[in-house]
Each structure stands twice: as C-alpha cells, then as structure tokens.
C-alpha cells in the first residue's frame, strides 16, 4: 500500500524533487495549505492556518503517514504541531522554538558550546534608550529574535547606524508577531518568558568562511550528510552563490559535525532534518556557530541532486516516515554544483523577463541548468518576497560542472544570456557602494529561503508602454 505524505506549501519545483527520490513510486504526495497564504507572513492568524490544515487532514479518507515542510516560518512550526496531533514522526514544538527563538537558542548554546558563540544579549527596540541595554562595543549585529531570510538584520558600526536600524525595526518588526502565538503553546524559562517577537538580539561580530551543515536526527542519533559553502559578494553582505561540496579542510568539517551533535541533543531535537550555519576563521582556526534552521534548505536541493544523485528531500521523506535515511555520496552527474544569484541593488519596475523559449535555449546550451525567475513583468523589485535588506534577487541559477573554474564560466554565460528589462522608478539612482553606505549593513548570516514557486513565464515577449528608460542590466 502506498504511503500518504502531506507537504505544507507544496510547489512544482519541490514536487519534482520529491518525485525523484528513491521509492517515490510508493508514495502519494499531497499539498497542504496554499503556498501564497504562507508567503504573506504577518498577514494571517497562525491558529486559523492550523485549523484549516487540521480540518483538511481530518477529511482525508486514508492513512496519514507523514507531514513535512521545507520552508521557514510559519511552515517550520506548523509541521511539529500537526505531527503531534496526527501521531506521525516529527520534532517537538518546544525543540523547534528553542532553535528558532534566537535569544532562547543562544542561551541553550551557551550551556553546551560557549567557546563557539559570540557575546550576546536581548533588548527591546521600543525602549526609550535601547542602546543602554547592549553591553559590548561597536561593531555588532542586531536582529529580531525571530525573522526569516536575513530580514531586519543590521551591522552596527556606530550610534548613527544604531539609531537608523532602530527606526526601521520599530516600523517593521510587527511582521513576525504571529510567532508570539507559539510562545503561548510551550513552557518558557523565566529568562525567556518576556522576550517576544518585538524584541531583538545584539551579538558581537563573528567572521570567516561561511558554510551550512546539513544533517538530521533519527531516533536520537545526529548525522551530517553534507556541508555547503556560502560565498558572498565583495560587499560582504549579500550572497553570490552556494557551492557544494564544501572546500573546507576535512578536520574543520568533522569538528562542525561534532558541534552539531552537541547542539541538537541540547535542544532535544529529534526525528527531523536540520541545517546549521557556521563560520570558520582560518587565521585563528576558530569555528563560530551562528544559528539553527529546523528543515532542509530547498536552496541546496538541486546541488545535492547534481553531485550526490538525489536531493535532500530524500532525508526529509525518509525521516518523516520513520525510516533510517538512505543517502548516496558522489553518484550525481557533476563533481561540483552551485546556486547563483542575479541581483539588482536599486528598486526598479520589471518590464520584461526571460521567456520560456529563452530558458529552453539556455538549458540546451548549458545542460543541467535550472533557472528560477523571482519576479514578473509589472512588479517592482521590492515586491518580490523574502529579499535581504539591500539587494533584490531577480533569478536563481542552478549549475553543475567538472570544476569550480568551469562552474564560474557557466554562470558568466548565463548572466550574458538572461536578459531582464527595467524602468527606473522616480527615485535617484545611486551606485552599489553608495547604497551600502546609506544604511547599516544587512546581516549576511543565513541562506535565503524564498517560499514562492517558480513564476509563470510569458510565452511571447510583449512590448510594454513607456520603455524609453528600460535597462538591460544583469548583475550577480
């Protein structure tokens, strides 16, 4: 009998990935909740979404064998609640909140790996003088205790930066208020009880070679199955690409795996995949731990498929079904793979995007290439969901190659072939350098997880009015 697997916020890209895993012919895959409802975080009541999902599952005429998700909040917290209600394998809600509440998570980390975390403290941005609550010198990072995709994270170099960041935080931090509904569902320790989504964490600066360790916990045993390098742009705030496999020394990777075991045991996380963000400071040979994400990153799925022969969805599905995961090594078509970002640094109106024909020609020229367009004609770049603070990702490009040199060359070809057109908005145009001087730096800490499905491409390019100022600019 086939297993029935429910996927929260299922889209076409991830459906294809799930259908490619081992034994996929034995699974029925069902989408649960509309992905577009989940994108508008902050504009819904979490309890309503839970009720909607629960009612849909109760109406199902068959067994419910697994409930999974692959995106950040709110999906990451809906999964453990539904798993408990329908008695299928999954992590506890408390363990997930311990990971996702940035302050509570740091307190747990301090108990077990104090030498690998920076100095930190929580503060309330709405206090009359929030700077007085921060007990270390500039520079430092500030970020909400709950956010997604690096939103509202800032590097603070001086008081002027701090005041600007506080203004932005006060105006926008309400986006994550639905997280507070979850805090009422678990028993919080006294030091966390009053620290809700309107609070922030300040942390001392950590730096080095950034990477993401992917792993899972199955019946209490913690395993690592891959490490992906996160390579940033020269501005050091936005990501240029993710590359797999990691080029870090083997002993560094092994030490990161040992740290991950300690952390996941400490928070009581079990029966689920996870990914952890690290920095390795080569000069000091120092490993710094950044944060925990309680899911597979879909940003890395195609990289694993290209290199190892199957995506990380294999881990997600196997663990959710209560099976010890199967995951091959280096059985894919390419020795190295990368996810690249096409970026713009000022807001513009999109007047034209690459068509399906353009993308088909690109895939014929560079076999194995996948392109996920992040906007459509008529949208402002600022209307694309889940962007970082100072750039706009217009497309994600997934590539495989024999070497890193070939990988970079393929991306160069893609950048030249993929043509977007924009019209300037009625704002002054400034250089990238000036844009980053204008505001506090955006925090480059986590892999951006965009919860949209690939956009529909126009079958034919249509000329739009007022294109006299259109630009054909593609930047990484």
Residue, then its C-alpha position, 0 to 999 in steps of 0.5 A: x500500500x502506498x504511503x500518504x505524505x502531506x507537504x505544507x506549501x507544496x510547489x512544482x519545483x519541490x514536487x519534482x524533487x520529491x518525485x525523484x527520490x528513491x521509492x517515490x513510486x510508493x508514495x502519494x504526495x499531497x499539498x497542504x495549505x496554499x503556498x501564497x497564504x504562507x508567503x504573506x507572513x504577518x498577514x494571517x492568524x497562525x491558529x486559523x492556518x492550523x485549523x484549516x490544515x487540521x480540518x483538511x487532514x481530518x477529511x482525508x479518507x486514508x492513512x496519514x503517514x507523514x507531514x513535512x515542510x521545507x520552508x521557514x516560518x510559519x511552515x517550520x512550526x506548523x509541521x511539529x504541531x500537526x505531527x503531534x496531533x496526527x501521531x506521525x514522526x516529527x520534532x517537538x514544538x518546544x525543540x523547534x522554538x528553542x532553535x528558532x527563538x534566537x535569544x532562547x537558542x543562544x542561551x541553550x548554546x551557551x550551556x553546551x558550546x560557549x567557546x563557539x558563540x559570540x557575546x550576546x544579549x536581548x533588548x527591546x527596540x521600543x525602549x526609550x534608550x535601547x542602546x543602554x541595554x547592549x553591553x559590548x562595543x561597536x561593531x555588532x549585529x542586531x536582529x529580531x529574535x525571530x525573522x526569516x531570510x536575513x530580514x531586519x538584520x543590521x551591522x552596527x558600526x556606530x550610534x548613527x547606524x544604531x539609531x537608523x536600524x532602530x527606526x526601521x525595526x520599530x516600523x517593521x518588526x510587527x511582521x513576525x508577531x504571529x510567532x508570539x502565538x507559539x510562545x503561548x503553546x510551550x513552557x518558557x524559562x523565566x529568562x525567556x518568558x518576556x522576550x517576544x517577537x518585538x524584541x531583538x538580539x545584539x551579538x558581537x561580530x563573528x567572521x570567516x568562511x561561511x558554510x551550512x551543515x546539513x544533517x538530521x536526527x533519527x531516533x536520537x542519533x545526529x548525522x551530517x550528510x553534507x556541508x555547503x559553502x556560502x560565498x558572498x559578494x565583495x560587499x560582504x553582505x549579500x550572497x553570490x552563490x552556494x557551492x557544494x561540496x564544501x572546500x573546507x579542510x576535512x578536520x574543520x568539517x568533522x569538528x562542525x559535525x561534532x558541534x552539531x551533535x552537541x547542539x541538537x541533543x541540547x535542544x532535544x531535537x529529534x526525528x527531523x532534518x536540520x541545517x546549521x550555519x557556521x563560520x570558520x576563521x582560518x587565521x585563528x582556526x576558530x569555528x563560530x556557530x551562528x544559528x539553527x534552521x529546523x528543515x532542509x534548505x530547498x536552496x541546496x536541493x538541486x546541488x545535492x541532486x547534481x553531485x550526490x544523485x538525489x536531493x535532500x528531500x530524500x532525508x526529509x521523506x525518509x525521516x518523516x516516515x520513520x525510516x533510517x535515511x538512505x543517502x548516496x555520496x558522489x553518484x550525481x552527474x557533476x563533481x561540483x554544483x552551485x546556486x547563483x544569484x542575479x541581483x539588482x541593488x536599486x528598486x526598479x519596475x520589471x518590464x520584461x523577463x526571460x521567456x520560456x523559449x529563452x530558458x529552453x535555449x539556455x538549458x540546451x546550451x548549458x545542460x543541467x541548468x535550472x533557472x528560477x525567475x523571482x519576479x514578473x513583468x509589472x512588479x517592482x523589485x521590492x515586491x518580490x518576497x523574502x529579499x535581504x535588506x539591500x539587494x533584490x534577487x531577480x533569478x536563481x541559477x542552478x549549475x553543475x560542472x567538472x570544476x569550480x573554474x568551469x562552474x564560474x564560466x557557466x554562470x558568466x554565460x548565463x548572466x550574458x544570456x538572461x536578459x531582464x528589462x527595467x524602468x527606473x522608478x522616480x527615485x535617484x539612482x545611486x551606485x552599489x557602494x553608495x547604497x551600502x553606505x546609506x544604511x547599516x549593513x544587512x546581516x549576511x548570516x543565513x541562506x535565503x529561503x524564498x517560499x514562492x514557486x517558480x513564476x509563470x513565464x510569458x510565452x511571447x515577449x510583449x512590448x510594454x508602454x513607456x520603455x524609453x528608460x528600460x535597462x538591460x542590466x544583469x548583475x550577480 
